[in-house]
Amino acid sequence: MRRLQPELEAQGFAAGRDRIARLRHAMGLRCKQKRKFKAATNSQHDLPVAPNLLEQRFLPAAPNEIWLIDITYLSTNEGWLYLAGVKDVFTCEMVGYAMGDRMTQAL
């Protein structure tokens, strides 16, 4: 939509955002969305997989019995960064974290 309105204006068709949206809807047209980034996970690796010791039982009796770990990625001005966090299930506090520009085993 942000590119369509100035382009139509340059061709002599001055219309507001809502009018353009209404006309597009009436004609069944949709703007093509650009995707910034597509993350892919390589599940076809030969690395060892840790066994599931909890078997979906998340009921610790004390701190430091069960830690959960997850990795996500963040968009920054300098590019993508990966964030790995460790959470204690009993206290619900973050035990630690690490950031890096690559999702490697060292992270």
HULINZI-V287209 format. One record per backbone hydrogen bond with DSSP energy under -1.0 kcal/mol. NH is the residue of the N-H (numbers start at 1). CO is the residue of the C=O. If there is no record, write none. Layout:
nh=NH co=CO
nh=NH co=CO
//
This chain:
nh=5 co=1
nh=7 co=3
nh=8 co=4
nh=9 co=5
nh=10 co=6
nh=12 co=9
nh=13 co=8
nh=20 co=16
nh=21 co=17
nh=22 co=18
nh=23 co=19
nh=24 co=20
nh=25 co=21
nh=26 co=22
nh=27 co=23
nh=29 co=24
nh=43 co=41
nh=53 co=51
nh=57 co=54
nh=68 co=87
nh=70 co=85
nh=72 co=83
nh=74 co=81
nh=76 co=79
nh=79 co=76
nh=81 co=74
nh=82 co=100
nh=83 co=72
nh=84 co=98
nh=85 co=70
nh=86 co=96
nh=87 co=68
nh=88 co=93
nh=89 co=66
nh=92 co=88
nh=95 co=86
nh=96 co=86
nh=98 co=84
nh=100 co=82
nh=104 co=102
//
